[in-house]
Amino acid sequence: MSSMFHKVGQKYWASRFGLALPFCATLLLGSCLGGVLPFGENAHYEITGAGDDAAMDAYLQTILKNRLTQELAENGDAEIAERREAYREKMISADLKKAMAAKGYYDGSVDYVDDPSAPLTGEYRVTPGPQYIIQKRNVEPAEYAALLGADDIQEGAPLDAVATLQTQKNLYDAIAKDRCYFSLDIKNAVVLDKVNHTATLTYEVAAGTEGNFGPVIFTGQTSVKDSYLAKLVSWKEGDCFRRDRIESLRAKLLESGLFVRAEAVLPDGPDENGLVPLEIQVTERAHRTLRAGLSYYTDEGIGAVLGWEHRNFLGAAEKLSAALSLSALKQSLDIDLTKPFFLRKDQSLTFSTALRNQETEAYDELGADFGVTLSRNFHKRLNGSIGANLTITKISEENNLNNDEKVYGLLSFPGSLTFDNRNDKLDPLRGWLITASVAPFLDVLGESDPFFKMQLLASTYLPLDDAGNSVVALRAGVGSVVGGDTFNVPPTERFYAGGGGTVRGYGYQEVGPKDFAGDPLGGRSMVTGSAEFRQKMTDTIGAVAFVDAGSVSEDSYPDMGNMAIGAGVGVRYYTGFGPLRFDVAVPLTEKEDLDRNFQFYISIGQAF
């Protein structure tokens, strides 16, 4: 179903077009081993002749651009380099011809005119010729023709490969709906009339017998329990047989992180009772992972994160993770144990504990957390959680009138709701991330009055081109603490802004109310916003320009009239595991009492 088949006379051929973009992962600010040179970095190729069809011209330009973003291995031999260049130029010609055929221009031609005076320079002169039109559209057997709709490819339309294959998929879905076919195959055949430049398009449907799911067995697992695997099966024995449900099960097995392979083994057909027994052959992968990361912020110093994870701790995909974070300001150890399928398939239960030490200009803290969280997936993109946490913490606040230590016993019941449809977590090109959280707090040791903390954070990503090389990223956040005045709220639960996570250009916690000595006080409300333009210039190098703004107020409602604004630029180095970030920012307002007039940040992943 993934290829488009054409027939002239009695001959068939299949056309499939794709471009692979290689990458190499490197260390921070390093370079790829065995040097590579972007093919199009100094190239000056152009396409002419397709100007009458703007859509076709744009499509061909995209093909050319994708080819030019590939890389050529460097080699000191000039003759080898020349042969590689000539081969790539030939391949581009072939790709352009295939692209025209995919849009219905089957008689198109491409003439390449080289510029002998300069390497990586030339002109692709395309002659699309007439576009083939669908004169007749058939479905065999004809009984399925009624399932085609108004959105499917029609007679009189251009013979477009994408539209043809989409109609083929739509027809497959319509036939399979509410039916239990053990096998269903649809192919397309095209007969071209070279004289009249028309085509006859026929969809050939081969539907087998119907059946129902039989028993499911798993083989190949060594440590994962059968009881867990059975919970991943979304159907019951006797349900209508659907191959897409088998593919969904395979995807779940691979996404669990427990298996490197999951293959379905089916019989030749339903048995005498109409049942289809199913065997899923799996191969387990290593369940333990070590990870490490480094960062450097001028306001926080060098930082390191060391992590360990076991994804099958008790044999049923329980995840035990430990993370040690170290920096000049903060040190913490977090341990979490997550139990999936808690009471229902879309729920998990997490037990967590943490130890931390912080020495900031606002306060010093030594604390421990103990919590339990119940999480549920309401939808593929929407999940929520509720929980209970107990925090025992000793805080020395330099801003306190008596400059003494207090011990808090904060009991909280946090709840959150998150919508996330980003295409990538470390380097999103499109989508939204919206998180709303609320938590009532009660101090069981009596040092603090009860209070209620709320926060809403949202970010979105807007690609400016189809390839996602130019992206506008926007972020906004607002938070409020209700109940008591600022000094009755523990310093760790107040809002602070400034630094790489909120307003770049300012030091950590530098935005907001301060005491007479210039130390941060924190506040009961905060509002922040960021706008960032990201431009990817090659497969591995990108640049950004950004503006951040934020305000912290001692009142429980945000103060929009006293915003601190910072701006800057940055470089991104794209690797196989995510972009490496280097940002430099300066404060534009509220510059009094700042420790530095610039800040820079180095870490893995985009700023947001």
VEXVONU-185512 format. One record per residue: z, y, x of N, C-alpha, C in turn. Coordinates in steps of 0.05 Angstrom, whole numbers, plus 5000, padded with zeros to 4 digits. Example, Ala and Ser with C-alpha at 12.3 -4.5 7.8 and 13.67 -1.06 7.14 Angstrom:
2
515648865264515649105246515649345264;514249555257514349795273515750015258;
This chain:
608
500049765016500050005000500050255017;500350225044500550465061497950555073;495750405070493250485081491250535058;489250695064487150745045484650595053;483550425035481350255042478750375031;476650365047474050475039471950255041;469850265025467750065026465050215024;463250155043460550245041458849995042;457349945020456049695017458149475013;458249285031460249075029462349075051;462449295066464249305089466749465083;468949365092471549505088472549595115;474049825115475649885138478050045129;480050035144482550175137483050405156;483750625146484350855163487250935161;488450975184491251055184491651265206;492951485201493151695221496151765225;496951795250499651875256499851975284;501852145288502352265315505252205322;505652105346508352055356509052275375;511352395372512252605390514452495407;513952465434515952355451518052555458;520352455466522552635475524052505497;525552655512527352535532529952685530;532152525530534852645528535852705556;537052935559538053015586540853105584;542153135608544753245609544653545605;546953655600547153945594545754115615;543854285606542354465623540854315645;540354055641538853895661535953895654;534453725669531653695663530953405661;528653335649527853065645527152935672;527852685674527052535698524152465697;522752445720519952385720518352595706;518352835716517353075703515153045683;515253195661513153205641512353495636;509953525628508853795623507753805595;508853985578507754015551504754065552;503153905538500253915540499254195531;500554315511499454565501500854815511;502554785531504055025539502255245550;500155165565498255355576495455305565;495255185542492655105531491555335514;488855345513487555545497485255415482;485955245462483955115446483655255419;481255235407480955355381479055175365;479355205338477655055319475955255304;473455205303471655385288469955215269;468955335248467155205230468255125203;470955135200472255055175473255295159;472355525166473455765153472955785123;470855655113470255675084472355535067;473755345079475855195065478455255079;479955445068482455535081484455315084;484755145063486654925064485854725086;483254665088482254485108482754595136;482154855139482554985165485554965174;487355025155490255015161491054735169;489954535155490554255160489654175188;487254255195486254185222487754335244;488554585238490154725258492854585263;493954475242496454325245496154075262;493853935258493253705274493053785304;491653995309491354095336494054165348;495554315333498154405343499954165350;500053965333501653725338500853585363;498153565368497253435392498053595417;497953855415498554025438501554025444;503253955425506153945431506953685444;505153495447505753255462505853315492;506853125506507253175535505552995552;504753105575503252945595505052915619;505152665629506752615653505352755677;506952895693505853035716505052835737;502952895751502052725773500552895793;501052855818499853025839496952985843;495752765832492952705836491252865816;489653045826488053225809486053065793;484952855804482952695790484152555766;486552445770487952315748488652515726;489652745734490252955715487853035698;485553055712483053135698482252915678;482552665685481852445667483652445643;486252505647488152515625487452745606;486752965617486053195601483553135584;481553005597479052935582479652735560;481452535566482152335546483552465522;485352655528486852785506484952945489;483053085502481153245487479353065469;478652825478477152635462478852545438;481352485443483152395421483452615400;483552865408483853085389481253085371;478953055383476453045368476552825347;477452585356477652365337479652415315;481852545321483852605301482852805281;481353005290480253205272478253085253;476652895263474652755246476052595225;478252445233479752295213481052475193;482052705202483352895183481352995162;478853055170476853135151476252915131;476052665141475652435122477852405103;480352455112482652435093482552645071;481052855075480753065054478053025039;476652815044474252755029471652835043;471752935068469353015083468552785101;467152585090466552345105464152375123;462552585120460252625137460852835158;463352915161464153125180463653035209;463253235225462953185254464453395270;465153315294466553495312465053505339;464353735348463053775374464953935391;465653815414467553945432465954085454;466554345458465254505479467454575499;467154465523469154515544468554775558;470654885569470355125586470855035614;468655005630468954895657470455085676;470755335668472055525686475055515685;476255375665479155375662480055105650;482154985660483154735649484554795622;484854585606486254605580485054825563;482454855563481155075548478554955536;478155015511475654925498475554985469;473354915456472854985428472054725413;473354685390472554455373470954575350;468354525350466654625329466354405308;467554455285467554245264465354315243;464054115233462154135211463053945189;464554045169465653855149463553715133;461353845127459353725110460353735081;459053585063459753595034462353435030;463953525011466353385004465753184982;466552934985466052724966467852764941;466652724918468052764893468252484879;470452444865470852184851469152194826;467152034825465452014801466651834780;467851614789469051424771471651314782;473551294765476151174773476750934756;477150704769477550454754480250334761;481350174743483650004748482949724739;483349534757482849254750485349094754;486248934733485148924705485449184690;483649224672483449484657485849544640;487449334634489849374616491849564629;491749594656493749764669492750054671;490250114663489250384665490750584649;491850494626493350684609495950784622;496850654643499250744657498850984675;496351054681495751284697496251534680;497351744693498051984679496452224687;497152454675495752704681496152794709;498352724722498952814749497552634770;496252414761494852244780492052344786;490852244807488252334815486252274792;484452474787482652454764479752444773;478052354755475152364760474352664762;472652724781471752994786473353134808;475553004817477253114838476253034865;476753184886476053094913477352834921;476052674937477152424946479152474969;481552544961483652614980485452374984;485952305010487452065016490352085006;491652315010494452335001494652304971;492852434956492952404927492352124918;490451994932489751714926492151524929;493551554951495851384957498151444939;498551704931500651774913500151654886;497651664876496951534851497451234852;496851114875497350824878500250764876;501950934888504850894886505850934857;504751144844505551194816504850954798;502550844803501650614786503450374791;504150334817505950114823508650144809;509750384810512350434797512150404767;509950494755509650474726509350174717;507950014733507649734726510249584730;511649644752514149504758516449574740;516249804727518449904710518949704687;521449624685522349444663520949174664;519749104686518548834689519848704713;519648444714521048284735519048134752;516948254760514848114776516048024802;515547764808516347664834514547784856;512047814850510147944869508448134854;508048364866506248574854504948724877;502348714877500848844899498649014888;498349254898496149434890494649524915;492049504914490349604936488349794923;487249974940485150144931482650094946;480350094933477750064945475950294937;474450394957472750624952469950554960;468050604941465250574947463950844948;462750914971461651184975458651184968;457751384954454951424949454051644968;452751564990452051755011449851955003;448351884982446252054973447352284956;449052214937450052414918452852524927;453952414948456552494958458652464937;458652234924460752174904461951904912;464051834898465551584904466551454878;466651194880467951034858470550924870;472750994857475450924866476550704847;477250484859478350264842481050174853;482950164835485550054841485649764832;486149584851486149294845489049204843;489849104820492649024814492848724814;494748614830495248334830498148294823;498748214798501448174789502047874786;504247784799505047504798506747444774;508147214775509947134754512547294754;513947304732516447444731518747254737;520947364746523347204752525847364751;528047234756530647364756532147294782;533947474790535447424815537147174813;536947004833538646774835541046834854;542246624865544546674883543646804909;545446964921544947104946546846984967;545746904990547346815012546746985037;548747025054548347175079548746975102;547046995122547246825145547046995170;548346905191548147045217550547215224;552247275205554647445210556747275225;558147405243560247265258563047365253;563247625246565947735242566147895216;563947955203564048105178564547905155;566447965138567247785116565047775095;564747535083562847495061563647675037;566247705033567147865010566148155011;566048265036565048535039562048545034;560548345045557648335041556948315012;558448154997557848114968558148374953;559948554962560348804948557948994951;556348944972553949114976551649044957;551748804945549548714927549948864901;547849004893547949184869547249044843;546548784844545648644820547348394817;547248274793548548024787546447804784;547347554788545447334784544447334756;541847314753540547324726539347584720;539947794736538648054731535648044738;534248244727531348254732530748284761;528848124771528148124799526548374806;527548534825526148774834526248784864;523948804877523848804906525149064918;524949284902526049524913529149504915;530349334899533249304901533949144926;532248964935532648824960532449014983;530449194982530149395004532549585005;533649644981536049814980538349674993;538649404989540749255001540449245031;538049215041537449215070538249485082;537549695068538249965078541349995080;542749905060545749925060546849775084;545849535089546849375111546449515138;544049635141543449765167545050025169;545350175147546850425147549750385151;550850145146553650095151554450115180;552450095198553050105226554049835237;554149625221555149375229552949175239;550449235231548349045237545949185250;544649045268542349135281539849035267;540148825251537848705237538848595210;537148625189537648515163534948445150;534348195147531748105137532247925112;530547965092530647805068528747575070;529647335063528047095063527747005034;525246995024524746934996523246664994;523546524972521946284967519146364960;517346164956514646214948514446324920;516446274903516346374876518946294862;519346384837521646304821521846004818;524345894816524645604811524045544782;524645284775523945194748525645344726;527845474734529445624716528745924716;526745994731525946274733527646434751;529246304768531046454786529846464815;530546684829529546714856531946734875;532646504888534846514907534046684931;536046814943535447004965537346954988;536146945012537746925036537347185053;539547305061539447545078540447465106;538647475125539347405152540047665167;542447665178543447905192544147845221;544048045237544948035265546848255269;549348195276551348405280550848555306;551648805305551548975329554349015340;554649135363557249195374558749385355;561249315348562749475329564349695341;564549705367566149905380564350115394;565250365392563650585404565550775419;564750855443566051065458564251315458;565451545456563851785457565352005472;563852195483565152405498563452655494;564652885495563253145492564653355508;563153555516564253785531563354045518;564954245520564254515511565554715529;564454955528565755175542565255435526;567455565518567455815505569056005522;568156255526569656435543572456495531;572756485505575356545493577256305492;576056065493577755825491577755665517;575955725536575855575560574255315557;574455145577573054885576574454695557;572854545542573954355523572654085526;574153875519573053605521574053445496;572253275487572953095464572252805473;574252635470573952355476574552195451;572752015444573051875419572651575422;573951415405573651125404573551045375;571850855368571550775340571050475338;572350355319571850075312571050065283;568549975278567449995251567949745234;569349545245569949295230572649195237;574649365235577249315246578649065234;578349035208579648805194577648615183;575048645189573048455181571548535156;572248765143570948845119570049135121;568949215144567949475149570049695149;572549615154574649825158574049975184;574250235183573650395206576250515218;576850445243579050555257577950735279;578850985279577751175298580051335310;579651405336581551575350580051785365;581052035364579652255378581752425393;581252465418582952625435581452885442;582453115434581253375439582953535459;581753635479583253785500581854045506;583354265505582454525515584854685524;584254915534586455085544588355175522;587255205498588855305475589955075458;588454855456589354645437589054375450;590954205443590853925450591653765425;590053555419590653405395589753115397;591152945383590352665381590352585351;588052505342587752435313586952135311;588351995293587751715288587351675258;585151545250584451505222583751215217;584551105195583750845186582650865158;580050795154578750815128578050545117;578850505092578250255078576150305057;573650195060571550245040572050065015;570550124994570649974969573549944959;575050164960577750154950577850174920;578449964906578549934877575849954863;573950084875571250094865569250144888;566650094882564750094904564250374916;564650584900564050854910566550994920;568750854926571150974935572050864962;573451034977574750955002577451075004;579250945019581951045023582351075053;583351315061583751375089586651445095;587751305115590451375125590051525152;591351745155590951905179593652005190;593652035216595952155230594852315254;596352525261595452695283597752825297;597452855323599353015339597853245351;599053475352597553705364599553905376;598454045395599854265409597854495412;598754735404597054975406598655205418;597355345436598555585448596555815446;596755965424594856185419596356445421;594856665420596156925421597756975395;597056845373598456885348600956725346;600956475356603256295354603056065373;605255935378605355675392606255465372;604955235373605655025353605754755366;607654595357607754305363608254165337;606254005329606453885302605353605300;606053485277605053215271604253215241;602053075235601053045207601052755200;601552705174601352435163600052475135;597952325130596552365105595052125094;594452135069592751935056590752075038;588251985038586152125024584451915009;583951964984582251804967579551954963;577351834972574751964971572851804953;571151954938569251824920566551954923;564451784923561651884923560751894894;560552134883559552174856556552144854;555252204876552352204878551652174907;549152124913548252094941548952344957;548852574944549352824958551952954952;553452844933555952974924558252784927;560352874940562752714942565252894940;567452774933569952914930572252764941;574552894944576952754954579452894943;581552734941584252834936586152684955;588352814961590152684979592952804979;594552704997597352805001597852805031;598953025041599453055069602253165074;603553065095606053175104605753265132;606453525137606153635164608953735173;609853625195612353715207611553865232;612254125233611254295255613354495263;613554535289615254735301613554955311;614055205301612355435307613955655319;613055765341614156005353612156225350;612856425333610956635327611656885343;609956975360610457205376610657455359;609457455335609457685318611857705300;613357485299615757475282617757695290;618957825271620758045277623057955295;623957705291626157605308625157435331;622457395333621257245354622656975359;623156825337624656575339622856345330;623956105332622455865325623255775297;621355665283621855555256620655275255;621955105240620854835235620154815205;617654755200616654735173616254435166;616654375141615954105130614054145107;611554175112609554245091608454005077;609053985051607853775035605553895019;603153785021600853895008599253674994;597653764974596053574958593153684958;591753654980589053774981586953624965;585053784954582753674940580253824949;578053684951575553804960573153684945;571053844945568453754933566253854952;564453674960562453734980559653654970;557853834971554953784966553453814992;551953605000550553615026547853475023;545753635023543053515023541453605048;542853665070541553735095539953495105;537753545118536153325129537253225155;539053375168540153295194542853435198;544853285208547453405210547753585235;546553505257546753665282544753885284;542353835272540254035274538754055247;540054165226538754175200536454375199;534254295186531954465182531754565153;532954425135532854495107535254375092;535854485069537954375053540354565051;542454455038544954605033547354445041;549454575050552054455053554054645040;555354555018557254715003559854555001;562054675009564654545008566654734994;568054634974570154774961572754614964;574854744972577454604977579754764965;581754624955584154754944586454574952;588854704956591254554964593754714957;595454604941598154724937600054624960;601754804970603554744992606454784982;608154604991611054624986612554555012;614254735020615754685045618354545038;618554285045620954125038623354205054;622954355076625154445092626054725085;624654855067625555115056624955355072;623455335093622855575110620755745097;619055635080616755785068616855765038;615955975024615655964995613255794988;613155684965610755534956608255724956;605955614963603555774962601155594956;598955724950596555574942594155684959;592755504972590555574990587955484980;585955664979583255604969581155694989;578955544990576855625009574155514999;572055685002569355614994567555675017;566055475027564155515049561455415041;559355555049556655475042554755555065;552855375070550655445089548055325079;545855465085543255365076541255415099;539055265098537055275120534355285107;532755485116530255555104528055535125;526355325125524155305144521955495137;520855635157518755825152515955705157;515855455167513255325170513655025164;511454885160511554605153512854435174;512454505199513554335221516454385226;517654595214520454655218521054775245;519054895258519455025284520855295281;520555425258521855685253523755645229;526255695232528255655212530155885210;530755975185532856175181535256015170;537556045184540055915176542056135166;543256085143545156275131547756135126;549956275130552556165125554356375113;556056295094558056485082560556325075;562856465077565356335070567356535059;569056445042571156615031573656435027;575956555032578456405029580756585020;582756465007584956624997587456444996;589756575002592356444999593956604978;594856474957596256594935599156504936;601056694934603856624934605356724959;607256894955608857004978607257204994;608657345012607157525030606357385055;605057535073603857405097605957255113;608357375118610257255135611757025122;611456985096612556745083610656505083;608256555093606256345097606356255126;606656005132606655915160604156005175;604456095199602156205214599856015215;600355755216598155555218596455545193;597455645170595955635145594855905138;595256105154593956365149591056355159;589456555151586656565159586456735184;584656645202583956795226580956785229;579856985243576956985248576557085276;574157025286573457085314573056835330;570956825345570356585361567856445352;567256215365564756075361564455965333;566655925318566355805291566156015269;566656265275566656465253564956715261;566056885278564757135286564457135316;562057055326561457055354561357335365;562157365390562357635402565257725405;566957615388569857665388571257425399;573557465411575157255421576457095398;577556865405578956695386581156845372;581056865345583056995328583157295331;581157415344581357705349580657875325;579457765304578657925280580957905260;581958135251584058135230586358305239;588458305222590858465227592158385253;593358595267594758545292597358705293;599158615310601658765312601358995332;603559125339603359365356602559285385;603059035392602258935419599358835420;598058835397595258745396594958445391;597158305385596958015380596157965351;594657755345593757705318596057635299;595957735275597857665254596857455235;594257445232593157275211593257415184;592057295163592157415137591957215115;592157315090592057135067589357125054;587357255066584657225055582657275078;580257165074578257195095575457175082;573557325093570757295084569057305110;567157125112565457115135562557075127;560657145144557857095139556357095165;554156935165552456915189549556885181;547857005197544956965194543856905221;542156695223541156605249538156535246;536556635264533756555264533356375288;532256135282531855935303528855885307;527955905331525055865337524855655359;523455435352522955215371520355275384;520355305411517955385425516455145437;517954935445516754685453518354455441;517754215448519253985438522153995447;522754125469525354125481526754395483;525254615480526454875484526255045459;528455175452528455355429530155605435;529755805418531356055421532456135394;534656285394535856375369536656665372;536756805350537957075348539757075324;542157185326544057165304545757415301;546857435276548757645269551057505254;553557555262555857445248557557675239;558957645217560757845206563257715194;565457845195567857735183570057945179;571857875161574158055155576457885147;578857955156581357825149583258035138;584557975116586258175102589058055097;591058225098593758135091594058085061;592258195045592358145016591157875009;591557784985590557524977587657534967;586557784967583657804960582157924983;579757844989578257925013577758225013;577758335038577158625042574358645054;572458735038569758765047569159025062;571159205063570659465074571359485104;572359275116573259285143572159055159;569459035160568158805171567758835201;568358625216567658605244564958465247;563158595262560458485264559858425293;558758195298557858115325554958015324;553558045346550757955347550157835375;548057675376547357565402544857395401;544257275423541957095426542856835439;541156635437541856385449539456215456;539955995470537955805478538755535468;536755375459537355095451535654905468;536954695478535454485492535754235474;533454145464533453925444533353655458;535153475452535353215464535153005441;535252755449535152545428537652525412;539852635421542352625406543152885393;541453085395542053345383541553575403;541553825393541054045411543454125427;543054205452545054325468544954635464;547254755459547355035451548455215473;547155435479548255645496547755915482;549956045474549856295460551356515475;550256755474551656995485551757195463;554157305458554557495436556257735444;555857955431557358205437558458315410;560758445410561758575386560258835381;559758885356558359135349560259335336;562459235324564459415311567259315319;569259465312572059385317572459305346;571659475365571659405393574359465407;576159605393578659685405580359435410;581859435432583759225439582458955443;579958945450578658685455578958615484;579358355489579758265517577158285533;574858235519572258235533570258375515;568058475528565958605512563558415508;563958155515561957955509563257685509;561957485496562957215496560557035498;560856795511558756605510559856325504;558156155493559055895481557055685489;558055455499556355225506557454985492;555854845477556754605463554354445453;554954215440552854045429552654105399;550254125389549754185361549354475356;548154535333547754815325550454945319;550555205318553055345312554055275284;552155235265552855145238550355025225;
